[in-house]
């Protein structure tokens, strides 16, 4: 938007108010009303990126520093969502396997049972009980060796680049291809999730009536090991929904590594980020100034622009294969997830679907205002005033909902 046009709009607003005119909202240009919505004490205009696009006409109705790069906070998860839904597919499920090293002799398994993780962020004790029950149904009652936890599908880095040390375990459990109950064992989050998973599975076997002779351990399954049982996660569309609606950092980072493993055979954050960038390039999303470093937005090195986020949102909505699960993954104003307590009244309530984002340096809100507009708002500060930022964001999105 040209400065002269914005100034003219603001002047119109001032004249209508200061002149005592009884101005209806329809008399005030939309861009001027949106600019006024963002005018909140404590939020720097220079450190705000904003854009709104009319979905019907494709016309951009408002911009503020749309190409300036900012820290995105959890708006970064939008990049993982679109890539995972496209590359893996909404119906994709993450498997966790039990493979046997050795052979079966009557009711005894002679050798090790290996719990092989493939990066399911939702893996829990209930899944381990299912695996144990299936082994019991096969007639196995004793294991002469160990339960081994195999996390080799991903690398062994527990965090992502650019995270504050305090984020570890507080904002996100340790990353691993084999994590049960978000690495919680005996009331604490462990530093060795694969070993904790092996211990938890040994206990599940015991509950199922299968005795294991030796202590749990970690290792890598032999290429000649035999698959004995497996469980699957919920469909990817539901994992993405949990990631976005609840802004789950762990799900985001695990899905990013899943993308790296799927696309490049390397379960690393860097490979996942490469897959995301390639996806956005293929969709002609503008990437000047953009840096994809992790999946959650916790990294201080991440950078996005408002025009990049709006282009991503437009592309996802136009893609018939992923549009429905992508839009459904977003929190709903006044109803669900991170927007449950925001915009709780009409016209925004139930109409705005968006991804929130919050760190001490960034506050963001990007998504859709009904079928009328797509919008992206990213605000940075040192630190950012989160309450003020959310007030401005909610005012902006509410205006677009009318």
C-alpha positions as CSV (number, residue, x, y, z in Angstrom):
1,X,0.0,0.0,0.0
2,X,1.3,3.5,-0.9
3,X,2.0,5.8,2.1
4,X,-0.1,8.5,0.5
5,X,-3.1,6.2,0.2
6,X,-2.7,5.1,3.9
7,X,-2.3,8.7,5.0
8,X,-5.4,9.7,3.1
9,X,-7.4,6.9,4.7
10,X,-6.2,7.9,8.2
11,X,-7.0,11.5,7.4
12,X,-10.5,10.5,6.4
13,X,-10.9,8.7,9.7
14,X,-9.7,11.7,11.7
15,X,-11.9,14.1,9.8
16,X,-15.0,11.9,10.4
17,X,-14.3,11.7,14.1
18,X,-12.8,15.1,14.9
19,X,-15.4,16.8,12.7
20,X,-18.2,15.4,14.8
21,X,-19.5,13.4,11.8
22,X,-21.6,10.4,12.6
23,X,-19.5,8.0,10.6
24,X,-20.6,4.4,10.0
25,X,-17.9,1.8,9.5
26,X,-18.9,1.6,5.9
27,X,-17.8,5.2,5.4
28,X,-14.3,4.5,6.6
29,X,-12.0,2.6,4.1
30,X,-11.2,-0.9,5.2
31,X,-7.4,-0.3,5.0
32,X,-7.7,2.6,7.3
33,X,-9.7,0.6,9.8
34,X,-7.2,-2.2,9.7
35,X,-4.4,0.2,10.2
36,X,-6.2,1.6,13.2
37,X,-6.6,-1.9,14.6
38,X,-2.9,-2.4,14.6
39,X,-2.3,0.9,16.3
40,X,-1.8,-0.4,19.8
41,X,0.6,1.0,22.4
42,X,3.6,-1.2,23.0
43,X,3.7,-2.7,19.4
44,X,6.2,-1.2,17.0
45,X,4.9,-0.5,13.5
46,X,8.4,-1.0,12.1
47,X,8.6,-4.5,13.6
48,X,5.2,-5.6,12.4
49,X,4.5,-7.5,9.2
50,X,0.9,-7.6,8.0
51,X,-1.1,-8.5,5.0
52,X,-4.8,-9.2,4.2
53,X,-6.0,-10.6,0.9
54,X,-9.6,-10.8,-0.4
55,X,-10.3,-14.4,-1.2
56,X,-13.0,-13.6,-3.7
57,X,-11.1,-11.2,-5.9
58,X,-7.5,-12.0,-4.9
59,X,-6.9,-8.4,-4.2
60,X,-4.5,-7.4,-1.4
61,X,-6.5,-5.0,0.8
62,X,-3.8,-4.2,3.3
63,X,-0.1,-4.5,3.8
64,X,2.5,-3.4,6.3
65,X,6.1,-4.4,5.7
66,X,4.9,-7.5,3.9
67,X,8.4,-8.5,2.7
68,X,10.3,-7.7,5.9
69,X,11.6,-10.8,7.7
70,X,10.6,-11.5,11.3
71,X,10.8,-14.3,13.8
72,X,7.6,-16.3,13.4
73,X,7.1,-18.1,16.7
74,X,4.7,-21.0,16.1
75,X,3.5,-19.7,12.8
76,X,6.5,-21.7,11.6
77,X,4.3,-24.8,12.1
78,X,2.3,-23.8,9.1
79,X,5.3,-24.7,6.9
80,X,5.4,-28.2,8.4
81,X,1.7,-28.7,8.1
82,X,1.5,-27.9,4.4
83,X,4.6,-30.0,3.6
84,X,3.6,-33.0,5.6
85,X,0.1,-33.1,4.3
86,X,1.3,-32.8,0.7
87,X,4.4,-35.1,0.8
88,X,3.2,-37.7,3.3
89,X,-0.5,-37.5,2.6
90,X,-3.4,-36.9,5.0
91,X,-3.9,-40.7,5.6
92,X,-0.2,-41.4,6.3
93,X,0.4,-43.2,9.6
94,X,3.6,-43.6,11.6
95,X,4.5,-47.2,12.5
96,X,6.2,-48.5,15.6
97,X,7.4,-52.1,15.3
98,X,8.5,-55.0,17.4
99,X,11.1,-57.1,15.6
100,X,12.7,-60.3,16.9
101,X,16.4,-61.1,16.8
102,X,16.7,-64.9,17.2
103,X,14.1,-67.5,16.9
104,X,11.0,-68.9,18.7
105,X,11.2,-72.2,20.6
106,X,7.7,-73.1,21.8
107,X,6.5,-70.3,24.2
108,X,10.0,-68.8,24.4
109,X,11.7,-66.3,22.2
110,X,15.4,-67.0,22.2
111,X,17.0,-63.7,21.6
112,X,16.1,-60.0,21.8
113,X,12.9,-58.2,21.1
114,X,13.6,-54.8,19.5
115,X,11.1,-51.9,19.8
116,X,11.8,-50.0,16.6
117,X,10.6,-46.4,16.5
118,X,9.7,-44.6,13.4
119,X,9.0,-41.2,14.9
120,X,5.4,-41.4,16.2
121,X,5.0,-38.3,18.5
122,X,1.8,-39.7,19.9
123,X,3.2,-43.1,21.0
124,X,2.0,-44.0,24.4
125,X,1.7,-46.8,27.0
126,X,-1.5,-48.0,25.5
127,X,0.3,-48.7,22.2
128,X,2.9,-50.7,24.1
129,X,0.1,-52.7,25.8
130,X,-1.3,-53.5,22.3
131,X,2.1,-54.7,21.1
132,X,2.5,-56.9,24.2
133,X,-1.0,-58.3,23.8
134,X,-0.2,-59.3,20.2
135,X,2.9,-61.1,21.2
136,X,1.0,-62.9,24.0
137,X,-1.6,-63.9,21.4
138,X,1.2,-65.4,19.3
139,X,2.0,-67.7,22.3
140,X,5.1,-66.0,23.5
141,X,5.5,-66.2,27.2
142,X,9.2,-65.8,27.8
143,X,12.1,-63.8,26.2
144,X,15.6,-65.1,26.9
145,X,17.3,-61.8,25.8
146,X,16.5,-58.1,26.3
147,X,14.0,-55.6,25.2
148,X,16.1,-53.2,23.0
149,X,15.0,-49.6,22.1
150,X,16.0,-48.7,18.5
151,X,15.8,-44.9,17.7
152,X,18.1,-45.1,14.6
153,X,15.3,-43.9,12.2
154,X,16.2,-40.3,13.4
155,X,19.5,-38.8,14.5
156,X,20.1,-38.5,18.2
157,X,20.0,-34.8,18.6
158,X,17.4,-33.9,21.3
159,X,16.8,-30.3,20.4
160,X,16.9,-28.1,17.3
161,X,19.3,-25.4,16.2
162,X,18.8,-22.0,17.7
163,X,16.9,-23.0,20.8
164,X,17.4,-21.5,24.2
165,X,18.8,-24.0,26.6
166,X,15.7,-23.5,28.8
167,X,13.4,-24.8,26.0
168,X,14.7,-28.4,26.5
169,X,12.0,-30.4,28.3
170,X,10.0,-27.2,29.2
171,X,8.9,-26.3,25.7
172,X,9.6,-29.7,24.1
173,X,10.5,-33.2,25.2
174,X,13.7,-34.7,23.9
175,X,13.5,-35.6,20.2
176,X,14.0,-39.2,19.2
177,X,12.5,-41.7,16.7
178,X,11.4,-43.7,19.8
179,X,9.6,-41.7,22.4
180,X,6.8,-43.1,24.6
181,X,4.5,-40.7,26.6
182,X,6.6,-37.8,25.6
183,X,9.6,-39.3,27.3
184,X,7.9,-39.3,30.7
185,X,8.9,-42.3,32.9
186,X,8.3,-42.7,36.6
187,X,7.2,-39.1,36.9
188,X,10.1,-37.4,35.1
189,X,11.1,-36.5,31.6
190,X,14.2,-38.6,30.7
191,X,17.3,-37.6,28.7
192,X,17.3,-41.1,27.2
193,X,13.9,-41.6,25.6
194,X,14.8,-44.8,23.7
195,X,15.9,-46.5,26.9
196,X,12.9,-45.3,28.7
197,X,10.7,-46.7,25.9
198,X,12.4,-50.1,26.2
199,X,11.9,-50.1,30.0
200,X,8.2,-49.2,29.5
201,X,7.8,-51.9,26.9
202,X,9.4,-54.5,29.2
203,X,6.8,-53.5,31.8
204,X,4.0,-53.8,29.3
205,X,5.2,-57.3,28.4
206,X,5.2,-58.2,32.1
207,X,1.7,-57.0,32.5
208,X,0.7,-59.2,29.5
209,X,2.3,-62.2,31.1
210,X,5.5,-62.3,29.2
211,X,8.7,-62.5,31.2
212,X,11.9,-61.0,29.9
213,X,15.2,-62.3,31.4
214,X,17.5,-59.4,31.0
215,X,17.5,-55.6,31.6
216,X,16.3,-53.2,28.9
217,X,18.9,-51.6,26.6
218,X,19.3,-49.5,23.5
219,X,20.7,-50.5,20.1
220,X,19.9,-51.0,16.5
221,X,17.8,-53.9,15.1
222,X,19.6,-56.4,12.9
223,X,18.7,-56.2,9.2
224,X,17.7,-59.9,9.5
225,X,15.3,-59.4,12.4
226,X,11.8,-60.6,11.9
227,X,8.8,-58.3,12.4
228,X,6.5,-59.7,15.0
229,X,4.0,-56.9,15.6
230,X,3.4,-53.3,14.9
231,X,1.0,-50.4,15.8
232,X,0.2,-47.3,13.9
233,X,-0.4,-43.7,14.8
234,X,-3.6,-41.8,14.0
235,X,-3.8,-40.5,10.4
236,X,-1.4,-37.6,9.7
237,X,-4.3,-35.2,9.3
238,X,-5.1,-35.7,13.0
239,X,-1.4,-35.3,14.0
240,X,-1.3,-32.1,12.1
241,X,-4.5,-30.9,13.7
242,X,-3.1,-31.5,17.2
243,X,0.2,-29.8,16.2
244,X,-1.6,-26.6,14.9
245,X,-4.7,-26.4,17.2
246,X,-2.7,-26.9,20.4
247,X,0.5,-25.5,19.0
248,X,2.5,-28.6,20.0
249,X,6.2,-28.0,19.6
250,X,7.0,-31.7,20.0
251,X,4.7,-32.8,17.2
252,X,6.1,-30.1,14.9
253,X,9.7,-31.2,15.4
254,X,9.0,-34.9,15.1
255,X,7.0,-34.4,11.9
256,X,9.8,-32.2,10.5
257,X,12.3,-35.1,11.1
258,X,9.8,-37.5,9.6
259,X,9.9,-35.3,6.4
260,X,13.6,-35.5,6.3
261,X,13.6,-39.3,6.6
262,X,10.8,-39.6,4.0
263,X,12.2,-37.2,1.5
264,X,16.0,-37.6,1.9
265,X,16.5,-40.7,3.9
266,X,17.8,-38.7,6.8
267,X,15.8,-38.2,9.9
268,X,17.3,-34.8,10.9
269,X,16.0,-31.4,11.5
270,X,18.2,-30.0,8.6
271,X,16.8,-32.6,6.1
272,X,13.3,-31.8,7.2
273,X,13.9,-28.1,6.8
274,X,15.2,-28.8,3.3
275,X,12.1,-30.7,2.4
276,X,9.9,-27.8,3.7
277,X,11.9,-25.2,1.7
278,X,11.6,-27.3,-1.5
279,X,7.8,-27.7,-1.0
280,X,7.4,-23.9,-0.6
281,X,9.5,-23.2,-3.7
282,X,7.4,-25.6,-5.7
283,X,4.3,-23.7,-4.6
284,X,5.9,-20.4,-5.7
285,X,5.8,-19.1,-2.1
286,X,8.1,-16.1,-1.9
287,X,11.2,-17.0,0.1
288,X,13.3,-13.9,0.0
289,X,14.5,-13.4,3.6
290,X,12.9,-16.6,4.8
291,X,14.9,-19.1,6.9
292,X,13.5,-22.5,7.9
293,X,15.6,-23.8,10.8
294,X,13.2,-25.9,12.8
295,X,9.6,-27.0,12.8
296,X,8.1,-25.4,15.9
297,X,9.3,-21.8,15.6
298,X,11.3,-22.0,18.8
299,X,14.6,-21.3,17.0
300,X,15.8,-17.7,17.2
301,X,17.1,-18.2,13.6
302,X,13.8,-18.8,12.0
303,X,12.5,-16.0,9.7
304,X,9.3,-15.5,7.8
305,X,7.5,-12.7,6.0
306,X,3.9,-11.8,6.0
307,X,3.7,-12.2,2.3
308,X,5.3,-15.7,2.6
309,X,2.7,-16.8,5.1
310,X,-0.3,-15.4,3.1
311,X,1.0,-17.2,0.0
312,X,1.3,-20.4,1.9
313,X,-2.2,-20.1,3.3
314,X,-3.6,-19.3,-0.2
315,X,-1.8,-22.2,-1.7
316,X,-3.0,-24.7,0.9
317,X,-6.6,-23.5,0.6
318,X,-6.5,-23.8,-3.2
319,X,-5.1,-27.4,-3.1
320,X,-8.1,-29.7,-3.2
321,X,-6.0,-32.7,-1.9
322,X,-5.0,-31.0,1.4
323,X,-7.3,-28.0,1.7
324,X,-9.8,-29.6,4.1
325,X,-7.4,-31.1,6.6
326,X,-5.1,-28.0,6.5
327,X,-7.9,-25.6,7.3
328,X,-9.4,-28.0,9.8
329,X,-6.0,-28.1,11.6
330,X,-6.3,-24.5,12.7
331,X,-7.7,-23.2,16.0
332,X,-11.1,-21.7,15.8
333,X,-11.7,-18.3,17.4
334,X,-13.6,-18.6,20.7
335,X,-14.0,-22.4,20.4
336,X,-10.8,-24.4,20.2
337,X,-7.1,-24.8,20.9
338,X,-5.0,-21.7,21.4
339,X,-7.9,-19.4,20.2
340,X,-10.5,-20.9,22.7
341,X,-10.3,-17.8,24.9
342,X,-9.8,-15.2,22.1
343,X,-12.3,-13.5,19.9
344,X,-15.1,-15.1,21.9
345,X,-17.9,-13.0,20.4
346,X,-19.4,-12.5,16.9
347,X,-18.4,-11.8,14.2
348,X,-15.0,-13.4,14.7
349,X,-16.2,-16.3,17.0
350,X,-16.4,-19.5,14.9
351,X,-15.3,-17.7,11.7
352,X,-11.7,-17.0,12.3
353,X,-9.4,-20.1,11.9
354,X,-5.8,-19.3,12.5
355,X,-2.4,-20.3,13.8
356,X,-1.1,-18.5,16.8
357,X,2.5,-17.9,17.8
358,X,4.1,-16.7,21.0
359,X,7.7,-16.4,22.2
360,X,9.2,-13.6,24.2
361,X,10.4,-12.1,20.9
362,X,7.5,-12.7,18.6
363,X,3.7,-12.8,18.5
364,X,1.8,-13.9,15.4
365,X,-1.6,-14.8,14.1
366,X,-2.2,-16.0,10.5
367,X,-5.2,-17.7,8.9
368,X,-8.6,-17.2,7.4
369,X,-11.5,-14.9,8.3
370,X,-14.4,-17.0,7.1
371,X,-14.5,-17.3,3.3
372,X,-13.7,-13.6,3.0
373,X,-10.0,-13.0,3.7
374,X,-6.7,-14.6,4.3
375,X,-4.4,-12.7,6.7
376,X,-1.0,-12.9,8.3
377,X,0.3,-10.8,11.2
378,X,3.8,-11.1,12.7
379,X,5.0,-8.8,15.5
380,X,8.4,-8.8,17.0
381,X,9.9,-7.0,20.0
382,X,12.7,-7.2,22.6
383,X,10.6,-8.5,24.3
384,X,7.3,-8.3,22.5
385,X,4.3,-7.1,24.5
386,X,2.2,-10.2,24.0
387,X,-1.0,-8.8,25.4
388,X,-0.8,-5.8,23.2
389,X,0.0,-7.9,20.2
390,X,-2.9,-10.1,20.7
391,X,-5.2,-7.2,21.2
392,X,-4.1,-5.8,17.8
393,X,-4.3,-9.2,16.1
394,X,-7.8,-9.9,17.4
395,X,-9.1,-6.4,16.3
396,X,-7.6,-6.9,12.9
397,X,-9.1,-10.4,12.4
398,X,-12.5,-9.3,13.8
399,X,-12.7,-6.5,11.2
400,X,-12.0,-9.0,8.4
401,X,-14.8,-11.2,9.8
402,X,-17.6,-8.6,9.3
